C-alpha cells in the first residue's frame, strides 16, 4: 500500500468521514445540554478548533447561528465551502483557539448578521483541547472562551484524560464508509512523558477508493491531563464551574462521576 507521512488535518475530506460518525448523537447532546444547563437566553453556538465544521453544519441546518475557528486553513476552507454549498453563511475563520476575540469574526459574517455574540453554547467535544501545548496556553484558551460566552452560558469540553488508578488505553481502531469511500483508522500510543505531560500517538488512515488504496501516517503530540490536573485548571480560571460530566456516549440522562480511573469525559462548564 502506498504510504504518505502527512498531517491528517491536511486531508479534511477523510478526516470528516473518520470523525463524523457521532454527529447526530453529539448534536442532540449539545442541544440537550443547552436545555438542561444553559442560561435560557438565545445566542450563538461557537466551536473552537472546529476542524471541518461537521457540528457547525449540523446546527446551522437547524437555523441556528454558528461560528468557529481552526488553525488549519484547509479545514476552515472545507468547512466554509460545505456551508456555502448548502446556502448557509460561511462561518469559520483561521485563528488560534488560545488567542482570539469577538472582533476576530468581523470579516467572516454577512452584513445581515455582522454582530457576533453573545455565545450561549460553545463546544469542543473530541479532545482537540489537548493540542494546546502548555498550562499558560490552556489558561489563555479558557480566558478567551470566558470573554465570548455570556454569563450563564455553557462550554462543553471533551477531553481524554490520563487515569491514575488503572492502566490507560493504548490502542483504538474503527472504520467509516461513505458511498465508495472507506477508511480504516488505527491509533496507538508511542510515548507517555508524565513529567513533561506529553503523550505521543501514532495514527493512520487506510483509505480505500474505487481507484485504489493508500495510507496516511501521522503522529499526534498531545498535552496530558489527569482528572485532578483538569479540575485544577478549571478551578484556577475563576470564570468557569463544572456543573456536570458525561462520557463519550453523549447520554444526557446518564452523567458520570470523574474519578482516578476515568478517561473519556465531556465537562459541562458554566460561565460564572
N, C-alpha and C positions, 0 to 999 in steps of 0.2 A: 504494500500500500504506500502510495506517495505520501510523504510527511513534510509539513512545514512547521517551523518554530515561530509562531506569531501570537500576538495577544488575541484572546478570544473576544475581547471587546472591539477589535477591529473587524469583526465579522458579525455585524448586527442581525443579519437575516438568520444566521444559525443560532446565535445567542438567544434571539427572540423565541425561537422554537424550543430550544433546550429548557428555558426557564419560564415558558408560557403555560405550562400545564395547570397551574394553580390559579390562573387569573380569575375565574368565576368565584372560587372559594375566597380568594383574597379580597375581591371587590365586595362581596357580600359581607365579609368580616369588617372591612373598613366602614361601611355604611351602618352596620350593627353597632360598632364601637362609637360612632358619632351619636347614634340614638341613645345608647346606654350611658356614655361618659361625657359627651360633648356639652357645650355651653347652651345649645338650643338656638343659637343665632346663626343665620345663614352666612356663608363666607366661601372663600376659595379653598380648593383642595391642592395641596402642594407636595411635590415629591423631589427631595434632594437625591442626587445620584439616580436619576430616573432611567438611565440606560435607554433602551429602545421605546420607552413610554407605554409599555403594554397595559399598565394600570391606569395611566392618564387617559389613554384611548378608551378604555372600558368605562371610565367615569364620564368622559366628555360625551360619549354616545348617549348618556342619560340626561344630557342637557346641563351638566354641572360645569362650573368654571374651574379649569385646571391650569396648572403651570408647573414647570420642573426645570431642573438643571443637571448637567453632567459634564465631566471633564473630557469625555471622549467625543470629539467633533463628529465622527462617523455615526455614533449612536444618536446624537442630537439631530443630525440630518435625517436619519431613518425615522425617528420619532415624528418630526415635523412633516415629513413627506407623507407618512401614513395618515396623520390628522388631516392634512390638506386634501389628500386623495378621497377622503370621506366627507369633504366640505365642512371640515372643522378647522378652527383657527390654529395656526402654528403656535405652540405654547412652551417650547423648551429652549433654553439658552445654554451656551457653552460657558461654564463658570465653575468655580471651586466651592464645594459644599461647606468649606470652613471659612470662606471669605466672600460674602455677598450681602446685598441689602435689597430692599424693595425697589430701589432705583435701578438695580441691575436688570429689571424686566421691562423697563420703559420702552425699549426699542422693538420688542417682540410682539406686543399686544396690538390688536387692531384699534383704530381710533374709537370705535364704538365701545371698547372695553379698556380704555387706556389707563385706568386706575387699578393697580394690582393691590389686593389686600382688602380687609384683613383676612388672614388664613384661619379657618376654623378647624381644618383637619389636615395634618401632614402625615406622611407615611414613608417608611424606608424599611421594607419588610424582609429582604433576603440577604442580610449580612453585609451589605455594601459599606456600612459604617466602619467595618474593621479595616478598610483600606486607608482610613485616617491613621497616620503612622506614629503619632506622638500624643502624650497626655495633653500638652498645650493645644495642639490642633483639635483634639476631641472636645476640649472645653470651648474652643473657638466655634466649633460647629454648634454646640448647644446654645451658645450665646447668639449666633446668627439666627438660629431657629426661634429663640425666645423673642427676638426683635420683630419677627414677622407673624408669629402665631398669637392670636388675641388671647388675653386672659380668659381662662376657662376653656380655651381650645385644647386639642389633643394632638399628640405626636406618637404614632405607632412605630416603634423602633425594634426591628427584628435583628437579633444577634445570636450567633452560635458561640456559646460560652465554653470555656475550658473547665471541666469538672475537676474537683479536688479530692473526692472520696471514691471515685471509680475511674478506671482507665478510659480515656477519651476515645471516641470513634476514630478509626484510622482510614477507612475507605468508604466510598459511596459510588454506586453505579445506577444509571437509569437511562431510559430510551424515550425518544419522542418522534412522532411522524406527522407530517402534514402533506397530503397529496402524495407525490412521488419522491418527496424528500424525507429521509430518515436519518436520525443522528443517535448514535450510542455514546454516552458520556461516562467517563470514569474519572474519579478524583481520589487522590491518595496523599497521605502525609509524607513529606520529605524530611522535615526537621521541626523540632519544637525547642525554642530557646526561652526558658522560663525567666531567666534574668533579664534579657532584652525584651521580653514579651513579644517575640516574633515567631510566627508559625509560617512555614512554607509548605505549599501543597502543589503537587503536580495535577494538571487537569488536561484531559484530551477529549476532543470531539472526533469521532469516527463518522464522517459524512458520506452518505450513500445517495447517489442520484442516478437517474436512468443512464447517464453518460459515463458514470464511473464513480470511484470512491477515493477518498483521501483522508488524511489525519491532520488535525491541528493540535500541536503540543504547546502548552503554556505553563508557567509557574506563577502562582499567586502568593504574594507576601502580605500577610495579614497580622495586625496587632491582636494580641490575645487578651481576653478578659475572663477572670474567674468570676463567679457570681458576686463575691464580695467586692472585687475591683469595679465591677459595673455599677453596683449600688452606690459605692463611694463616689464615683464620677457623677452620677445623677444627683446625689445629695449635695455635692460640692458646688453644683451650678447655682443653687439657691433659687432657681426660677422654674424648676420642674419638680413634680412629685409623681411617683409611680403609684397609680391607683388600681392597676390590675396587671396580671401577667398571664400569657397564654403560650401554648406550644404551636408548632407549625401546622397543626391540624385546623387552625382557624375556626374553632367552635366557640362561639360567643357564650354558650351555656356551660362551658367546661373550662373555667380558669384553672391555672396551676399555681402551686407554691414553689418558688425558686429555692433550691437548697444546694448543697455541695455536690450533688450528683446530676444537676440539671445541665443540659446542653442547649437545645433549641428553645429560644424564648422570644416572644413579642412583648415588649414593655408598652403598656398604655401609659404615656406620660401626659400629665395635665399641666398646662401653663398656669403658674401661680398668679 
